[in-house]
Amino acid sequence: MESQAMPGFVFLDFPDRQSAEAAYDELKKINFGLFYKQVSVEFAKPNLNRQQRNTTYVSPLTVEEHEKAADPISESQGILYPPNPHLKYYYPDPTPDILTNMMYAIGSVPRLYTQVLHLMNKLNMPPPFGPAEKESKPNILKRKHDELLSSDESELEDESVQETPKEMTVKMQEEKIKQARLTRLAAEKQKLAIKSTSSGHQQQQKQQKIKILVGPRLTEDQKAIRDKCKPMSELKDLSAFKNYEQGAPSSKLYVKNLNKKITQEDLTQLFSIFSKDITVDLKTKGRLRGQAFITFPDQATSTLALECTNGYLFVDRPIAVLYGRESKQQQEEQEQ
């Protein structure tokens, strides 16, 4: 056998010295060819422990006594007495986890797989080859007692008590009442849902009508300005309109992308069409040069002006109009 402490070495035990010498001469004659290492054969010191372990035990029983006696546990290891007949193994009931672990063990150990097939053949069970059948799936919770089991496992029996006809009729009546109650509740919920949807639709229609009636009417000059505004689909490529957002509504407008030729009077003339009470602040110096702030008396007027002037071609250049930030004084005045 090959030693774990000395890999590549093999020790052979022989019954006597003469047999060992004969094997030694035969091994010396073997030539394994050019592609293999030459085997080195030497005599080793005898190991008494190994020799004692490999010796066979002779049964003290006669042939007749051996036939009558039960099979020993392990005759080769010197355990000649039979196993205890009252000894039984107890295993837990099968569960999905246990069956899965057994399946993995059978798949990973070929000899175990073969032994399981042999056992199924001895028990006259159908071969497991082919697709899995639903009928062959075991019922783990309810199993009948089998003499081939290693122990008497407890069975989970159906302990349902037979009911009397009166009790069955009472239960049927209660079930009918319960079903009728559930049906009535479902119908009431459905009616409430229909009413809520119809009322919500009516309110939405009313709000739309109010919005249409309350919406401001544009004058001819305001319509003319709005008609000259370019749509956002044509302005989105310009730098002034990239990522355009109107901002938080306020009574002040912020105007940019103005032509250099535009003056404060031009802006006043344009935005006075929406309200005479405005304040125009055109920046001619600093970081905000070429930009303007127009303040209106209220937010509704500024919103109308923004919708009508954003994208307006003012001196051959579309202007970008956004909501500006109000001062603290203006915010306080609006809150009052």
Buried (B, 14 or more C-beta within 10 A) or exposed (E): EEEEEEEEEEEEBEEEEEEBEEEBEEEEEEEEEEEEEEEEBEEEEEEEEEEEEEEEEEEEEEEEEBEEEEEBEEBEEEEBEEEEEEEEEEEEEEEEEEEEEEEEEBEEEEEEEEEBBEEEEEEEEEEEEEEEEEEEEEEEEEBEEEEEEEEEBEEEEEEEEEEEEEEEEEEEEEEEEEEEEEEEEEEEEEEEEEEEEEEEEEEEEEEEEEEEEEEEEBEEEBEEBBEBBBEEEEBEEBEEBEEBEEEEEBBBBBBBBBEEEBEEEBBBEBBBBBBEEBEBBBBEEEEBEBBBBBBBEEBEBBBBBBBBBBBBEBEEBBBBBBBBEBEEEBEEEEEE
